[in-house]
Amino acid sequence: MSSAQITLLGAIAGFTIYLGLPIGRLRSPAPRLRAGLNALAIGILIFLVWDVLTHAWAPIDSALSDHRWGTVASGGVVLAVSLALGLVGLVHYDRWSLRRRPAPALSQGPGAAASTELAPAVSSQASRLALMIAIGIGMHNFAEGLAIGNSAAKGELSLAVLLIIGFGLHNATEGFGIVAPLTTEGNRPSWGTLALLGLIGGGPTFVGTLVGQHLVNDTLSIAFLGLAAGSILYVVIELLAVARRAALKELTTWMILAGLLLGFATDAVVTAAGA
């Protein structure tokens, strides 16, 4: 299989993320549906945090077993710093962006008019959260692309193809996670917005596949995985706050469980390939 064919398959694996994005176009979804989608996204993203950190820790764990203390120290520092940047960095960025945003003017008229004035602020918050999810998933997918490219570079083509299939299934579920904040707040994003979010979330798989065929570097992979884990964890915290406001505890719990199970199910092919 040629380098171009591997790269093309990596692009297909990344852009399966578009399969889940159109659900964001649902017109005025019912409150229970919005809460259910939000909880499903939480479950998927919790699985992704575990999955990302497992892959980030693997080379460090291997170095510990072999008593390569220099590699342990460097890998541990890279993971800690990138995780902190992804999690705490987003907290500070969010606070900074809130300070820069002008407070919405409250109308002196009826309550309905005031709600209309507040709508742009709500829309902006939901869009920003969806963008953060897409960025976090994009960093995760870049690391996945590196794994695909590295396998191809080592001549392990069967492994590379299985990784492409597994990551493709994975990305198909990640689209739900990206659009969850938009459906929860009752927004209806344009097709252009969905296309951009899909490019941010899925495109890095293609780029990672391209880079991974020419660069095999555990430290780079750890750094991107740490950034991804931190940013996804931040988003999970935000979505849990949304779930609490919905006050549908039983539905939320079941859908979080469903999201977790869906994450494990789509990861099964990758695990079977030995990734």
Secondary structure, 3 states (H helix, E strand, C coil): CCHHHHHHHHHHHHHHHHHCHHHHHCCCCCHHHHHHHHHHHHHHHHHHHHHHHHHHHHHHHHHHHCCCHHHHHHHHHHHHHHHHHHHHHHHHHHHHHHHHCCCCCCCCCCHHHHHHHHHHHHHHHHHHHHHHHHHHHHHHHHHHHHHHHHHHHCCCHHHHHHHHHHHHHHHHHHHHHHHHHHHHCCCCCCHHHHHHHHHHHHHHHHHHHHHHCCCCCHHHHHHHHHHHHHHHHHHHHHHHHHHHHHCCHHHHHHHHHHHHHHHHHHHHHHHHCCC
